[in-house]
Amino acid sequence: MPKKKGAKIIRVKLVRSPIGYTESQKRTVEALGLRKLNQVVEK
């Protein structure tokens, strides 16, 4: 049997300020755990 592979990890970086974005886009940035510019999170 083939080995089970682990979950993939995605890295997301906030490179522009969410000021001026729509409210739903701001909530998405917050939900990803991004708070500061150039911050990187791995999910």
C-alpha positions, 0 to 999 in steps of 0.5 A: 500500500502507498504511504499516506502523505501529510497535509500540505502547508501554505504560507501567506504573507501580508504585503499591503495594508488592508485599509481601503479593502472591503469589509469581507476582505479585511475579515479574511485577512484577520481570519488568516491570522495576519495582523502586521505588514510582512507577517507570514503565517503557515496554515 
